[in-house]
Amino acid sequence: MNITSKSHQRIKAAQAFLVLLAAACLSIPVGAQPNVLAGESGIFCSRGGEEAVGVMCDLAKEMQRRLNYSPSISIVPLSRLKITMKQKGTNTLYLPALEGEEHAKNLQIVVEMVRDEYVVVTSTRANAVKASMPEARQLLRVGVLRGSHAQIEAERLGWTNIDVSGSQEACAKKLNMGRTDGWISTWNGARYSAKSAGIDIATLLRGAHFLDAKLALMASSDISGTEIERWRRAFRAMKADGTVARIYKKYDFQPVSGDK
């Protein structure tokens, strides 16, 4: 073996060592399954006994299976998810994340999973439809889910009449009992949570548009482009073979225009 060949071997060995060292410094085993952290958000993600359920959580679990990962999602309060998203996490995927939100500015968009819209919901038990935002602003108390995009946007716009609850079901019950006059929620989320709370969804009135909701799976900045592309391919395959549509149907999720 000549000197040049030995030099090449030393260089390759040094390069391999640096790659392993970098991975060790990041505390991420090479090829490790990314953690998935989901905020409790009713129809999108919630606790179903010992597992995560909901449209986005079901989609994420199916993606994990197709990538030969163990289906595993950790559920936390939505408000805690927002705090965690702003921190510099490692090897973590987050959902639901609203495209363009402040909390997600340092994250990478993996794939847009669902498209919905936040609206001002009222009840036939007490109110008429609030078809415009000026009408909606006149409501005395408007329910929102703690940590939700609805709460964040309402506070940004200076709404002072919001009533914060820890779950979508609680928001639905307060509206039904007349403790609030309105409720800002995605329309699909309102229907799902009212039904879960034993409330007739026919009593819900869909009012003024409040906020577009393009909800995505997002990734911490350290996850490689190659890994993100693997998740994207899995989702594209699920759309192509009808899996996404079947999961939507399971939850009676009615996508807005552009997401069908």
Secondary structure, 3 states (H helix, E strand, C coil): CCHHHHHHHHHHHHHHHHHHHHHHHCCCCCCCCCEEEEEECCCCCEEECCEEECHHHHHHHHHHHHCCCCCCCEEEEHHHHHHHHHCCCCCEEEEEEECCCHHHCCCEEEEEEEEEEEEEEEECCCCCCCCCHHHHHCCCCEEEECCCHHHHHHHHCCCCCEEEECCHHHHHHHHHHCCCCEEEEEHHHHHHHHHHCCCCHHHEEEEEEEEEEEEEEEECCCCCHHHHHHHHHHHHHHHHCCHHHHHHHHCCCCCCCCCC
